[in-house]
Amino acid sequence: MTTTGTQQQVSPELRKWIVEQAQAGHPAESVLKAMLASGWTEDVAIEAMESTLRGHLEEQAQVQGLPPAVPVPDAALDESPLYIDAGDRRVAVLQAMYSPRVVVFGGLLSDEECEQLIALAKPRLARSLTVATKTGGEEVNADRTSNGMFFQRGESELLRRIEQRIARLVNWPEENGEGLQILQYGPGAEYKPHYDYFDPAEPGTPTILRRGGQRVGTILIYLAEPEKGGGTVFPDVHLEVGPKRGNAVFFSYDRAHPSTRTLHGGAPVLAGEKWIATKWLRERRFE
């Protein structure tokens, strides 16, 4: 694997070599280092690795009979920025994971915005429901022991401002977002690990999908911090995100299947009270 000249072309042989290295368990850093040592420029090497491995994973998914991948929202992280311009606010990038795609943002909301959302939500709180995938309606679920409410998309100037900020942050149309949901978790309350996409095998899913297609991304924004507990956990990758006020965790899922490794949950609150805002993003305009 060597290269010469200024016009570097990624050959089938190189792509085969990259896949072989990944299958052998070599980390991406060592593969990149080997390519650079052979004369590949860094930008060409990184693009070759990413495109080759994405293609390989998609081929393997199709062989296994998984649903086809779809476009998903994502933040512009190609140059590893410390901050992203979200229009009216500069948002910090605190942590990023490629597979699954998980990004932790710092300061997505101000303290004042967090307080305003809580104040507006309090009079409208009720026991949280989940989507009833067998019917397409809603139901009380013992796995989710929070109180909550939904705002309509664009319901107020505050909501419109936040929705515009999120859309710019993850490069996804505002109209593809569901209304912001506010949730309150007291001591002992939790949401056991689950997936946010709608299971294609459930009879109620076709009804749900008529309103905007599949969910393809989630943003959880922390509005108030508990004294203990209440983190967002991703069991498949042993990740826990602490519920720091104003921060958010974003994750996307390009197919409705556990292979996305986006199983997640809200750990029990051990002391104090946790408030979060949830924004689900759909494939198409959400009606």
C-alpha positions in Angstrom: 0.0 0.0 0.0 2.0 3.0 -1.3 1.1 6.1 -3.2 2.9 8.7 -5.3 2.0 11.9 -7.1 -0.3 14.8 -6.2 -3.5 13.3 -7.6 -4.2 10.5 -5.1 -6.9 8.0 -6.2 -8.5 5.6 -3.8 -8.3 2.2 -5.5 -10.4 -0.9 -4.8 -7.2 -2.5 -3.5 -6.9 0.2 -0.8 -10.5 -0.1 0.2 -10.1 -3.9 0.5 -7.0 -3.3 2.7 -8.9 -0.9 4.9 -11.7 -3.4 5.5 -9.2 -6.2 6.2 -7.5 -4.0 8.9 -10.9 -3.3 10.5 -11.8 -6.9 10.5 -8.5 -7.8 12.1 -9.3 -5.5 15.0 -6.8 -2.7 14.2 -7.9 0.7 15.6 -8.6 3.5 13.2 -5.7 5.5 14.6 -3.2 2.8 13.6 -4.7 2.3 10.1 -4.5 6.1 9.5 -0.9 6.2 10.7 0.0 3.4 8.3 -1.6 5.3 5.4 0.1 8.5 6.2 3.5 6.6 6.4 2.8 5.3 2.9 2.4 8.8 1.5 -1.3 9.4 1.7 -2.4 12.9 2.6 -4.4 13.1 5.8 -7.6 14.4 4.3 -7.7 11.7 1.5 -6.8 9.0 4.1 -9.6 10.0 6.5 -12.2 10.2 3.7 -11.1 6.9 2.3 -11.4 5.2 5.7 -14.8 6.7 6.5 -16.4 6.1 3.2 -15.0 2.6 2.9 -16.1 1.5 6.4 -19.6 3.1 6.0 -20.0 1.2 2.7 -18.8 -2.1 4.2 -21.1 -1.8 7.2 -24.1 -1.1 4.9 -23.2 -4.1 2.8 -23.1 -6.3 5.9 -26.4 -4.9 7.1 -28.1 -5.8 3.9 -26.6 -9.3 4.0 -28.1 -9.7 7.5 -31.5 -8.5 6.2 -31.5 -5.2 8.2 -33.7 -2.3 7.1 -31.9 0.1 4.7 -30.1 3.1 6.2 -31.7 6.5 5.8 -30.2 10.0 6.0 -30.0 11.3 9.6 -29.4 14.7 11.4 -25.8 15.3 12.5 -23.6 18.1 13.8 -20.8 19.4 11.6 -17.9 17.8 13.4 -15.5 17.0 10.5 -12.9 19.4 11.8 -13.3 18.5 15.4 -14.6 22.0 16.5 -14.7 23.0 20.1 -17.8 25.2 19.4 -20.6 25.2 16.8 -22.4 28.3 15.7 -26.1 27.6 16.3 -27.3 30.9 15.0 -28.2 32.9 18.2 -25.8 30.9 20.5 -22.4 29.3 20.4 -22.7 25.7 21.6 -19.7 23.7 23.0 -18.9 20.2 21.8 -18.0 18.3 24.9 -17.9 14.7 23.7 -18.5 12.9 20.4 -18.8 9.2 19.5 -19.0 7.9 16.0 -20.7 4.5 16.5 -23.3 5.0 17.8 -23.4 8.7 16.8 -23.6 10.4 20.2 -22.7 14.0 20.8 -22.7 15.8 24.2 -23.3 19.6 23.8 -22.5 22.2 26.4 -24.6 25.3 26.9 -27.3 24.5 24.4 -29.8 26.5 26.6 -29.1 29.3 29.0 -30.1 29.1 32.7 -33.0 31.5 32.0 -34.3 29.5 29.1 -34.3 26.3 31.3 -36.2 28.1 34.0 -38.7 29.5 31.5 -39.4 26.1 30.0 -40.0 24.6 33.4 -42.3 27.4 34.5 -44.4 27.1 31.3 -44.6 23.3 31.6 -45.5 23.0 35.3 -49.3 23.8 35.0 -49.7 21.2 32.1 -47.8 18.2 33.7 -49.4 14.8 33.7 -48.2 11.2 34.0 -45.9 10.6 31.0 -47.2 8.3 28.3 -45.4 6.3 25.6 -46.4 5.5 22.1 -48.6 2.4 21.9 -47.0 0.6 19.0 -49.7 -2.0 18.8 -52.4 0.6 18.1 -50.6 3.8 17.1 -52.0 5.7 20.1 -50.5 6.4 23.6 -50.4 4.5 26.8 -49.1 4.5 30.4 -45.9 2.4 30.6 -44.5 1.1 33.9 -41.0 1.6 32.5 -41.5 5.3 32.4 -42.2 6.9 35.8 -42.1 10.6 35.0 -44.5 13.5 34.6 -44.5 15.3 31.3 -46.2 17.5 28.7 -45.8 18.4 25.0 -45.5 21.9 23.5 -46.8 22.4 20.0 -44.0 23.2 17.5 -43.6 26.9 17.3 -46.0 27.5 20.1 -44.2 30.6 21.5 -41.3 32.9 20.7 -39.1 30.9 23.2 -40.0 27.6 21.5 -39.4 29.0 18.0 -35.9 30.3 19.1 -34.9 26.9 20.6 -36.2 24.9 17.6 -34.3 27.1 15.2 -31.1 26.7 17.3 -31.5 22.9 17.3 -32.2 22.7 13.6 -29.0 24.6 12.8 -27.0 22.7 15.3 -27.8 19.2 13.8 -28.5 20.3 10.2 -32.1 19.1 10.1 -35.3 21.0 9.0 -37.3 22.5 11.8 -40.5 21.1 10.4 -39.2 17.6 10.8 -39.1 17.9 14.5 -41.8 16.9 16.9 -43.0 19.4 19.5 -40.6 19.8 22.5 -41.5 17.5 25.4 -40.8 18.5 29.0 -40.3 15.8 31.6 -40.0 15.9 35.4 -38.3 13.1 37.4 -38.6 13.0 41.2 -36.7 10.7 43.5 -36.9 7.1 42.3 -38.3 8.0 38.9 -36.6 6.6 35.8 -37.1 5.6 32.2 -35.8 2.1 31.6 -33.6 1.4 28.5 -35.5 1.6 25.2 -35.1 2.7 21.6 -36.7 5.8 20.2 -37.4 4.5 16.7 -40.7 2.8 16.0 -40.5 -1.0 15.6 -41.5 -1.9 12.1 -42.8 -5.2 13.3 -45.5 -3.6 15.5 -49.0 -3.4 14.0 -49.5 0.3 15.0 -46.2 1.5 13.4 -47.7 2.3 9.9 -50.2 4.6 11.6 -47.5 6.4 13.5 -45.2 6.8 10.4 -47.9 8.7 8.5 -47.2 11.8 10.6 -43.6 12.2 9.4 -41.9 8.9 8.9 -39.4 7.3 11.3 -37.7 9.0 14.2 -34.1 9.4 13.2 -32.6 11.5 15.9 -33.1 12.5 19.6 -31.9 15.5 21.6 -32.2 15.4 25.4 -31.7 18.8 27.1 -31.1 19.0 30.8 -33.2 21.8 32.4 -32.6 21.1 36.1 -30.0 18.9 37.9 -30.8 16.3 40.5 -28.5 16.0 43.5 -27.7 12.4 42.7 -28.5 10.0 39.8 -30.6 10.7 36.8 -27.9 10.3 34.1 -28.7 9.2 30.5 -27.3 5.7 30.0 -26.4 3.9 26.8 -26.0 0.2 28.0 -24.6 -1.1 24.7 -21.6 1.1 24.8 -21.2 1.6 28.6 -21.7 5.3 28.4 -23.5 7.6 30.9 -24.1 11.3 30.4 -24.5 13.4 33.5 -27.6 15.7 33.6 -25.9 19.1 33.7 -28.3 22.0 33.3 -28.2 23.6 29.9 -26.3 20.7 28.4 -27.7 18.2 25.9 -27.0 14.8 24.5 -27.8 14.1 20.9 -27.9 10.7 19.1 -29.1 9.5 15.7 -30.1 6.2 14.3 -30.1 5.5 10.6 -32.3 2.3 10.7 -35.0 1.0 13.0 -32.9 -1.8 14.4 -30.8 -2.6 17.5 -27.7 -2.6 15.4 -27.7 1.2 15.8 -26.7 0.6 19.4 -28.9 3.5 20.5 -30.5 1.6 23.4 -30.7 4.3 26.1 -32.5 5.1 29.3 -32.9 7.6 32.2 -31.2 6.2 35.3 -33.2 6.5 38.5 -33.0 9.9 40.3 -31.5 9.2 43.7 -32.0 12.6 45.3 -33.5 15.9 44.2 -35.4 16.5 41.0 -34.5 16.2 37.3 -36.1 18.1 34.4 -35.4 17.5 30.8 -36.6 18.6 27.4 -36.8 16.0 24.7 -36.8 16.7 20.9 -37.4 13.9 18.5 -36.5 14.3 14.8 -38.4 12.6 12.0 -37.5 11.6 8.5 -40.0 14.1 7.0 -42.2 17.0 8.0 -44.0 16.1 11.2 -47.7 16.8 11.0 
